[in-house]
């Protein structure tokens, strides 16, 4: 078969079937990458290209929202803080881990993350009793890894470069036991994927070093920690930290998404975080310090402790849009890995087989294997071209010619001198001689005494196409092959046979780590033990009956109330109360503080049909099921969000609800509900509560109760304040009650008498008072119109001398082992009780 026939899409598809993402890839290019028309971009290992929708959605986000400094506490700052925290969860989700196991420290890039580890690791010099720390790294490592030794050596640590072959060749048969006497800390660094050749190193090395089975850990006592340089790997491949629990993982986001640049992260395993010690402390990193004394206490939170100053929060917000775009376009990292590997393998097979007219090979390819599998080889191809006499053609000449064809490649040593030396056979002495000859890193001096100083690298990204391969191969054929172009058929058949063998075996498909597919957080049900010792207390001083007059549930957090008269009580409170919430395009919970129109959405729970109805003026009514079976509905995505500082695991309710809410609210949003497998505990255990209390998506406690007499008193205060001023029309009682968004409304009580109750019984259900409810500007939202006034907040503050509390939080007491206490009914009598 001649070269041109080999450069056909039909040939490619015969050799590799995983191309694209289930739709016409050319349509994706037209929609997302129109700017690349006429360009063959093959430098994705340096930075990939961002899709237009990422930047468009990001621009709409920052145009629609006000994001303040997250170190402040006003609403725009809280929005920033919550969004940044959501992005942290999204990053951990992507790498199949949880906030219980890892923390995300934002940095300016992968290099800054490496520098942070070098500066903070507890290096110890050799002493009479113990050997000093070792800083070990692969010789096939990026400059930024090798450069850590400048800091480690100054601390007395010994730098030990290790070749990839030594790690297993010098390993022990069994893991070495812990030596409790020697606690010297050592650090082993290696890349998940070589940025030079694309070779993927075994992720099992992580545990091999941690358990001291692999060299050099097996030969040196002490505590061994592993830094996995994932910057090159994660651009086109999944990384599962459940399978390779490295202690430190630096990444750069522009290599994954193309945008934003200048932002990276250090992902730190909690088991290792405690060893990192800082010397410098910047804004936001201190729990307390004195300017007049050498006194400093670091922040408890790992991320806060190491993020000096204000993080680049607008760039961090862009990362969320990067994940959204990546998942929407490709369906996940496994698909990207299959697609990009297929392109790289096809290019390798042809480039390594094409020959000059005299039969000499055109390319010297630098690889350890033969692109057998995406588990051992990434989407990088490194080579030098040769003339018909077998002499290397300098990379600068190739680069200049490629630019004429508008083909973008990378040349040089790619900030990886160790791999460059190994593959090109450059000795240490030659490196020094090349410097004397005027060659420095990054220049165009490609040959010294006829020997190459570097090479050419092409690399593929998720939007790369077969046409990119075709144009590159035709470019090589036209510009550097002495005609006629021939093909080494023997070599090609061997490669094809290897392709067929590997293609017929299913690769170990990694967990598809995208938005909505994560390992669930381990949350165990907390058993609830009923409090004992209730005794009778006298009724109100006036002798009248305390009565429960109204029951309201709020199925969707911050949306309209649904009044009920008889309603079941479950382990989290009133059934379906705050079981759902609306999140914006970044996954951050929307409340009426940010979006007042939420109150115009009127959810209604219809128990007989097992449906939650979504209703609003001008909108068709839609429904979602009350109980989701996530096993049968695989389209429901599991995701993470945050409520009042608590991380919650939720389930997405689908695209129909998302479209309905987005249309009504005029911004991208989704409806999510609390995962049935997730337990969220109340932060402060109420006095008198025997067990931990589990919560739905409520803010503080299971129930909020208000007193009609207290409402009427505040109405009188509002009236008196309006007598001498032009103000809003006096609000009626029901309007004020709706603004306080209580679950339970009671009558027959003196104003604010409820503040002093420790506990009470309504019907047959026992409650503990968990504290008073602090109020904010949200009670200024008219729940009928969505308009906003300063009342009743101003009158409440005036009456209570600045103490803006109204209503009390309650938690119920379930009998031991019970999941439902029965029914609450409007009209029930209330007894206040005291513990004996």
N, C-alpha and C positions, 0 to 999 in steps of 0.2 A: 504493500500500500504506500502511495507517495505521500509526501509531507502535507500537501494541501488537503488531501482527503482525511488525514489524521487530524487536521485542524478544523474539523467539522463538529457541529453540535451532536450529530447522530453518533459519532465516535465517542464523544465525551459521555453521552448517556448510556452507551454500552458498557463503559468502564465504571461509571458511578451514577447511581440512580437518585441520590439525595441532592436535589437541586431546587432552590427556591423554598417558598414557604406556603405552598398550597394555592397560590394565585399567580397570575402572570407577573413575573419579577420586573418585566419592562414597564408595566403599569405602575409598580411601586416606584421605580426610578423616575418616571414622568411626574408622579405626584410629589415625591419627597426630595429628589436630587436633580432637579432640572438644571441646576448650575453646573453639573458635571458634564453636560453635553459637549462632546468633542475632546474630553479629557479622559485619559486612562490612568486612574489613580491607583497606585500599587504601593502605597507607603502607610498602610493601616497600622503597622506595628509602632510607628512613630506617633500617629494620631489617626483615629478613624474620622469619618465625616458625619456631621450631625444632620438628621432629617429636618426638613423645613417645618414639619408639624411640631417638633420639639421647641424650636425657637418661637413659633407662632403661639403655641399654648402658653409658653413661659411669658411671653410679652403680654398676652391677655391677662395672665395671672397677676403680674406685678402692676399692670395698668388698672386692674379692677380692685385690688386690695392694697391697703396701707400696711407696710411691714416696718415696724419700729425696731429699735435696738433691743435684742432679747434680754438684756440685763435690766431693763426697766420693767414696770409692772402695769402700765396702762394697756388698754385693749389692743392697740396695734402691736405692742411688744409681746403680749400674750399670744397673739396670732402667730408672730414670728417664732416664738419659743415652741409652741405646739407643733408648728409645721416642721421645724428643725428636728424635733423629737420624732415626729412621724417619719422623716427621712432616715433617721438612724435605724428605726425599726425596719424600714424598707431595705436597707443595706444588709442588715443581719438576715432578713427573710431571704434575700437573694442568694446568700451563702449558706442557707439551710441551718441557721442557728438562731439563738434566742438571746434576749437581754439578760437572762439568768446566767448565761455562759460567757458572753462576750460584750464588750463595750466598743463604741465607735468614737474615736478621737479625730476630729477634722483637722487637717493640716493643709499646707499650700500645695502639696503633691506627695508623690511617693518618696522622693528624695528627703523632704522635710520629715516624713514619718520615720525613715531610717535614721536620720540624724537625732530625732527625739529618743529613739531606743539607745543609740550610742551614748547620748548624754546622760541618760537616766539609769542605765543598767548598772548594777552594783559590782563593778570591776574591782578585783582585789589583787594587789601585787603578791609575789611570792614571799613567804616568810619562812622562818626556821621550822615551823610546825606544819605548814600547809603549802601546797603548790598554788601558784597564782591562777587567776582566771585565764581561760583560753577564748580567743575570738577566732572561730573557725568559719571559713567560707569556701564555697566552690571556686575553683579557678575560672569556671565559666559563670562569672557574675558580673553584673553591671558595675560601672565605675562608682555609683553611689553606694553600693554595698562594700566594695573594697575600700572606699574612702572612709568608712567608719573606723578603720584601724588608726587613723590620725588621732582620733579621740581616745580609742581604747588603749593605745600604746602609752599615751600620756598618763593613764591611770594605772600603769603597771601590768596590764594584761598582755599576754603573748599572742601575736597574730599567727595563725596556722592555716595557710592555704591548703586545700584538699582537692585532689582531682576527683571527678565523678566516679572513676573506676575504683579508687581506694576505698570508698565508703563501704562497698559490699565485699570487695576482695579481701579486706582486712577485718571483716566482721567476725563476731563470735557466734557460735552455734546457738547459744541461749542468752537471754537477757541477763544483765548483771544486776545483782541485788542492790538495794539502797545501802549506802554507807552513812549511818547517822552521825559519825564522827566528822567526816569531811563535808562541809556545807558550802564549799566554794562554788560560786555560780559561773557557768560557762554558757556561751552562746554559739549556736550553730546556724549559719545562714546558707540557704540555697534557693535557686529559682525554681518555681513550679514549671516554668518554660523558659528556655534560653531565648533571649532577645536576639541572639546572633543567628542561630540555626533553626530555631523553632522546636528543638528537641524537648520533649516533656519528661522531666525526671519523676521517678516514682513518688507519689504522695505518701506512700507507706514509709518513706524515710522519716517522716515526722515522728511516728511512734517508735521507729527503730532507734532513733537518737534518744528520745525521751526515756526509753526503757534500757538504754545503754547496750543494745545489741550490735549496733553499727559503729564503724570507726568514724571519728576518733573517740566517741563517748565510751566505747567498750574498754578503752585503754587508759581512761583518766577518771579518777574518782571525783565526786562532787555532784551538784545539781545541774542538769542539762536542760536548756531551753532552746526552742527552735523558732527561728524567724523564717517564714516562708515568703519570699519575694514573689508576689502574685501579679505584679503590674502587667507583664506580658501575657500571662496565662488567661486572665479573666476577660481579656478583650474579645475572645472568640470561644471560650470554653467555660463550662460550669465548674464551680468549686464548692465542694460539700464539706463544710467544717465539722460535720458529725463524723465523717470518715477519716479526716486528717486534722485533728485538733491542735493545730500549730498555736504557739503562744503569742506570736506577733505576726500580723499579716498587713503589709503596706500595699495600698492600691492608689491609682490615679484615675479619676473619672473621665478625663478626656480620651483616654485610650478605650473606654467602653462606649461612650456616647458621642464623642467629638465636641461636646459642650456640656458644662462649662470647663474652661481651662483654668489652671492655677488653683485647682482644688483636689485634694486627695484625702486619704484617711489612714489611720493606723487602727486596725481592729485588734483588740487586746483581749486575750483570754483572762477571765477573772482569777483563775488559779495562779496566774503569773503576774497580774497587775501589781500586787503588793510589793514586789521586789523593786519596782521602778521608783527611783528617788530623784526629786527635782532640787535644783539649787536656785535657779531664777524663778520668781513667781510674778505673773502679770495680772492685769485686771480680770476679775471673775474667778480666779483660781484659789482664793484664800477663804477659809471659813472665818479666820480672824488674824490680825497682825498688828503690831505696834510700830509706829514710825520712829519712836524714840528709843526703842530697845530691840535687841535681836530676838524678836518673838514672832513666830509665824506658824499658823496651823492650816494645813492644806484643806481644800474642799473635800468632802467625803466622796462625792460622785466622781468616778474615774474620769469621765469626759471633762467635767468642769475643772478638775485638778490640772489637766494638761493642755487645755485650750487657752493659751495666754491671750488676754484681750478679747475683743468681740470677734466671733467667727464670721467668715464671709457668708452671711446668711442668705443673701440673694442668690449667690452661686449654689448654695446648698439646696435652696428651693428648686433651682433648675435641675438638680439631680433627680428629683421626684418625677419631673417631666421626662427625663431621660429614660427612667425605668418604664414609664407608661408607653413611650414611643417604641422602645425596644420590644416590649411584650406584644404591643398591638401589631407591629409590622412582621415580627418573626415567630411569635409564639413561644419563645424561650431560648435559653442558651444551648440546649442540646441540638435544636434545629440549626442554630448558627454554626455550631461545631461541625455538624455533618456537611453543611453547605460549603463552608470555607475550606475544610479539609479536602473535599472533592475537587475544588478548583486548584488548590495547591498541589495535590497529587497528580492531577492531569498535567499541569504545567511541568512538574518534575519529570514525569515519564517521557514527555516529548523532548524537553530540553536536554535531558541526559542521554537521549537516543539519537538526536539529530547530529549529522556529521558533515564535514566538508566533502567536496567532490573526490578528494583523495582518501576518504575513509577515516580521517582523524576526527575525534570528537570536538564539538564546538564549545562545550562547557565543562568546567571543573566545578562540580557541585559539592558543597561542604555540608555533609549530613552524616550522622552516625548509622542510620538505617536506610530503608528504601521506601519510606512513607507507607508502611504497612497498615497503620491503624491510627485513628484520631486520638487514641488514648496514649500514644507514644510520640506523636508528631503534631505540631501546630501548623497554622496556615502561613508559614514563613519558608521562603526558599532563598538560600544564600549561595552565591556562585561567582566565578570569574569566567569571562569568555576567553577563548583561545583562537589564534589565527591558524591557518592551514599548516603552519610549521610547528605547531604545538606551543607557541609562545603566548604568555599571558597578555591580553589587551588591557591596558590600564583602565581602572574603573571610571576615571574622570572622562575618558573618551567615550565610554558607554553612556555616562550620564549626560554629556553634552548632546550626543546623538538622540538619546531618548527624549530630551527636551524639545528637539526639533519636531518630533512626532507627537508632542504633548503627552508623553508617557512619564509619569512621575514615580521615580524609584529613589531608593536611599543608597548611598555609597559611603565607604570608609570602614571603620572598625566598630561603629555603632555603640560606642561607650562600653565596649567589652573586650579589652585588650587580651585577657586570658584566653577566651575562645578564639580570637583572631590569631594569636600566636599558635595555638594548638592546631587549628585547621590549616593555616597557611605555612606552618613550619618555620615560624620566625623565632629566633633565639633571643634570649635576654640581651646578648651582646649586639645583635642586629638592631634591636629597638634603640639602643643607645647610639649606634652608628647612624641610624636613620635620623635621629634627632640632630646629630652633628651635621648631617647632610641637609638639614633645613626642614625636615618633615615633622609637623606637629599634628596632634589630633584635630580632625575636622578640616584639614586643608586638602588641596587638589593634587598634591605630590603623590601619585599613585604607584610609581615604580622607582626603586632605588637599586641601581646596579642590575636592572632587569628583573628584580624580584618584587612582587606586589606588596604594598603596605596595607592593603585593605581589599575589599570585595564589593559586590553588588547585592542588594537585598530587595526582593519583592515580597510583599505581604498582602494578604487579602482581608477584607472586612465583610460584614453581613450583607452589604449592598453591592459587593463585587459580583460581576456577571461573567458568563462564559465569553462574552465579547471582549472583556478585558484580557482574558488569557489569550484569546485569538489574536488580538492586536499586538500584544507583547511578543508572541511567538513569531508572527509575521514580520515584526520589526527586527528581531534577531536574524531571521532568515534573509531579509532584504539587505541589511547593513553589515553583517558580520560573517556570513557563510559564503565560502568560495563555491561557486556553482559547478556542477549541479548539486542541489541539496539532496543528501542521501540520509537514510535512516538505518541505524544499527538494529536490524530486524531480530537478531538473536536476543539482544538485550531487551528489546521491547516486548518480545514474547515472554521472557522471564518475568518482567514486571507485570504484564497482563495476567500471567498465571498467579502471581502473588496477589494481584487485585482480586481475581476470582475467588481465591482461597479466603482472603479476609472479608470479601464482600458477602460470602455465603455464611459467614458466622456473625451472629448478632453481637454487636458491641455491648459491653456492659453499659446499659443506658443509665446515666446518672439521674438522680432526682431532678426533676425539672423545676428549677428554682426561679420562679417568676412570681409576679404579684398574684396572690391567691393560692399558691401551692407551697405550703411550708409544713414542717413538722409541728404538730400542735403542742402548745405549751402544756407541760405537765401540771395539771391543776386538779387536786383531789377534793372531793366533796368533804366539806366540813360537817360533821354531825352536830346537830343543835340540841342542847339539853335544856329542857324547860326549867325555869326558875321555880324554886319552891319557897314556902314560907309567906305567901301572901295572906295578909290579915285585913280585916275590914277597917276603913277609915270613915269618919263622919262625912256626910254629904256637904254640899255647899251651905254656907252660913244662912242663906235665905230659905233653905228648905226646899227649893224647887229642884226639879230633875234636870240633870245634865243630859243632853240629847245629841246624838249624831244626826245632823240635818241633811248633809250632802256628802256624797262619795264621788270623787272624780279620779279617773285614770288618764294618763297621758301616754298612749301607746308609743308615739314617736316623740322622743325627747325634743322639747322646745316647740312642738306643734300644739294644735288646739286640744282642749279638754274634751273628754268623753264622759258625760255624767251617767252613772249607773245607780241602781237602787238596791240590788242584791248582787254581791260579787265575791267570787272565791278568793281565798288568801292562800298563797303558795309559799315556798321556802324563801323567795326573794321579796315578798310583799304582795300587794295586790297583783293578781295574775295579769300579765301583759303590760304592766305599768313600766314605761320607759324601757321596753324591750328592744326598740328600734331607735336609730338616730340617723340624721342626715349628715353626710360629710361632703366637703367641697372636693374640687378636683385633685387636691393634694392629700386627701384622706383625713383632713382635720375636721373635727366635729363643728357643725354650724349651730349657733344658738341665736336667740333673739337679740343678743347684744350686737351681733354682726349682721343678722338678716331678720328684720322684724316681720317680714311677710310669712315666716314660718307659722305664725299664730293663725294665719288664714287657712292653713291646711287643717281639715277636720277629719282625723282618723276615727274610724268606728270599728270596734271589735264585734264580729258576728260569730258567736260561738257555735251555733248549729251547723254553719257551712264551713267552719274552720278557716275563716278569711278575715283579713284586715283590709278594710275598705279605705281608700284614699280619695278624699273629696275636697274640692275647692271651687269657688265661684268661677264660672267660665271654663271649667275643665271637665272632661268626661271622667266618671268614676272608674277607678281600676282597683284591683285587689292583689294581695300577696297572701300566701298561706300563713296561718298562725304558727304551724309547726313545720319546720323544714327538715326533710330527710336528706342530709348532705351526701349520703352514700348513693342515693338514687338520683339526686340532682347534681351531677358532676360539674355543671356550669356555675354552681354557687362557689364563689371564691372565698377562701379563708384569708382574713387580713387582720392587721393590727391597727388600733387607734388608741386614743387617749381620752379619759374622762376625769376631770379634776386632778390631773397629775398621775392618775392610775393608768397603767397599760391594760387594755382590754382586748381580748380576741373576739373577732366578729365574723359574721358570714354575710357576704354580699347578696342582696335580694334580686339581682338580675337587671337586665337592660331596660325592661318596660318601665319599672319603677324609676330607674335612673332618668330615662327620657321624660317621664311625666314631671318629676321634680325639677329637672333642668329647664324644661319649658316654662313652668310656673314661676320659678325663682330667677330665671334669666342668667343662670351661671351653671357651669358643669358641676353636677353633684350626684351622689349615689345614696341609696337607702341600704343601711346595713343593720343587722341585728346581733345581739350578743350570742356568741356560740354556746350551745347547750353543754359543751364539754369544758367550758371555762368557768372558773370560780373567782369572783372578786370579793375580797373581804373588806369590811368596814375598817377604816384606819384606826379610829379610837373606839375601844370597847366601852360601851356605856356602863356607868356605875350600876351594879345590880344584875348585869347580864352574865350568865354563867358560861356562855360559849361564844365563839366567834360568830359574827353576823355576816351573812352573804348578801351581796347587793346586785341589783340589775344595773342599768346605765344611769341611775340616779346620781346626784352630786355627792350627797353626804350620808343619807340614811334611807331606810326602806319607805318611810312615810313622812309626810309633812302635814301637820295639823294646825289649823287656825281657829280662832274664836270670833263669832259674830259680834260679840260685845266689844272686842278690841277693834274690829273693823269700824263699828259705828262710832267709837271714840275718835279714831283717826279722821273720820268724816267730819265730825264736829270741829276738830282742829283745822282741817282744810277750810271749812266754812268760815271760821273766825279769821283765818289768814286772808281770805278773799274779800271780806267785808270792806276793807279799806284800800283795795287795789283792784285793778282790772286783771282778772285772771281767767283761767279756763272755767267752763261751766262745771258746777259742782258734780262730782261723780256720784252715781247712785251706788247703793250697797252691793248689788250684784256685780257691777263693773269693777269695784275695788276688790271684791272677793276673787274675781277671775284673774286680776293682775298678780295676786299673791300665789297663784298656781298651786294650791294645796290639794292634797288627796282627801283629807277629812276636814269637814267644817262642823263645828259644835256650837251649841247654844245653851243658855241657862247658866252662864258662868260670868263672873265679874271680869271687866277688862283686864287683860294680861295676867289673870289668875293662873292661867295654864303654864306660865313661865316657872312657877314654883312647884309644879307637880313632879315627883320622882317617877311615878308609874300610874297606870290606870287600866281598867278593864272596859272594853266596849263589847256588849253582848257576851259572847263566851271567849273572846280573844283577849289575851293579856299583852300589855305593851309596857316597855321601859322608855322613859323620856331620855333621849340621847343628847339634848342640848338645844339651844336657841338657834334660829335660822338667821344668819346675817344676810342683809338685803343689799341690792345694788341697783344700778339704773334700769335694770330689766323690768322692775315693777312700774316703770313709767310707760310701758308699752300697753296701749289699749288692745285687749285681746279680741275685740270685735272688728276693729278697723286697721290695726297695725300702726296707727299713729302714735306719736310719743309726746308725753308731757313730763314736767318736772315733778308732778304729784303722782302718787302720795309720798314719794321719797323725802321731799322737803319737809312736809308736815310731820312725818314719822321722826325725822332727825330732830326737828324742833321740840316735839313733845318728849322725846327720850334723851334730850340733852346730848345729841350727837351719836347716841347708841342706836344704830339702824338695824335692830333685830325685830323680827315679827314672825310669830308662829314658832312651834317647837318640832323637832325631829323625833320620830318614834321608831322603835324596832319591836317586832313582835316576839313572842316566846313560844316556840313550837314544842310540843311534847317530844321527848327523846325518840328518835327514829322516825318521826312524822315528817311528811313532805307537804301536807296541806292541813290547815287548822279548821277549815270550814268556810263559813260565809259571813261577810260583813253586810249588815243591812241598815239602810237609812231609817231613822226613827228609833234605833236602838238606844237603850239607856246606858249611861256611863257611870262607872264608879271609880273614884280615885282610890288607890291602894298604897300601902306602905309595906316594906319588907320587915319581917319580925327579926 
